[in-house]
Amino acid sequence: MFIYDKKLQYPVKIANPNPRLASVIISQYGGPDGELGASLRYLSQRYSMPYDELKGLLTDIGTEELGHLEMVGAIVHQLTRNLKDSQIQDSAFAPYFVDRTTGVYPTAASGFPWSAASMAVKGDPFADLTEDLAAEQKARVTYDNILRLSDDPDVNNVIKFLREREIVHFQRFGEALQLLREKQNQKNVYAINPSFDK
Amino acid sequence: MDMNKPVQNGGYGRLPANAPLANPYVPFQMEDPPKYEPRTAIVRGTLFPGLDLPFMNMVNKKELPVTPLTELQTMGFVLHELALYLDTHRDDKEAFEVFRTLQNLYTKGREKYEKECGPLTHRSPMEGRYTWLDDPWPWEYAGNPEV
């Protein structure tokens, strides 16, 4: 089960509201490479993982991603607090505002609502862990792109933290693939699906 | 330590000598890798210098202010980072020892934090009244220390 711990993984304290920035950072809440998809991808892939290291790693990284979802939500919330109408009227935030006011909704920056089609669960550990490697790379690039678009240090220090986590996760998924491979037939590691063929 | 030298900072890992074709490979992180101090680790986003690969040299050099919350976040972060490492390095005895020491510190840190700042979960001690609901909540501006 999950228990809520009443703290963030890393502090989020943004002095200056900035609705334009909120309208791009929301993509890491509900966009194609965002934290919601990451947590659901790993927490869902767990069930078909055949070995204890893989079950544990997907549980632990999936849980951390839920914490990142909360941090990204906190960024968007704080970037849009105490706004006046005039700050929104000519802002890139206006299309989001008209539908959601300053609520935090899982959507891509493009306006496309979060979709399970942006993640995959294949039920084969080679396929799923390879997907996870790609997912971490795509999330990293999204954070790179946010750093290009933002010059607010209060935001960027949190974004740099989240971006670095993607690199650590990539490393761990890569190691998990090696642990998986060592347990297979070395002449043909694809001879069976170790999730399905016992 | 010169962080530009990947061999020294633990930025190189181990690949199998003979490896099946048509497979993706990420080098395995060596056992007992170099580690940052906890307060550096949390602002860099990793405990391990060898994995610290910033974008366009944008490095967060500003440590978090020392508050009951950031102390707990820092210990919790290092504990979690070590857990992910142990998930794929379960036989690294030294890392496991560090992990166990941190577990003890973290448990004490939580008790201290909850006494000063309020409950972290429903299972936390609450004296006199139902303090679980007390503002601020973690995502709020007021819920975080100046950084």
Interface residues (C-beta under 8 A of the other chain):
Chain A: I3 Y4 D5 K6 K7 L8 Q9 Y10 P11 V12 K13 I14 E53 G56 L57 D60 I61 E64 E70 G73 A74 H77 Q78 R81 T130 L133 Y143 D144 L147 D154 N156 N157 K160 F161 L162 R163 E164 R165 I167 V168 H169 F170 Q171 R172 F173 G174 E175 A176 L177 Q178 L179 R181 Q186 N188 V189 Y190
Chain B: P16 P20 A22 N23 P24 Y25 V26 P27 F28 Q29 I42 V43 R44 G45 T46 F48 L51 D52 L53 P54 F55 M56 M58 V59 N60 K62 L64 L69 T70 L72 Q73 G76 F77 H80 E81 A83 L84 Y85 D87 T88 H89 R90 G118 P119 L120 T121 H122 R123 W132 W137 P138 W139 E140 Y141 G143 N144 P145 E146 V147
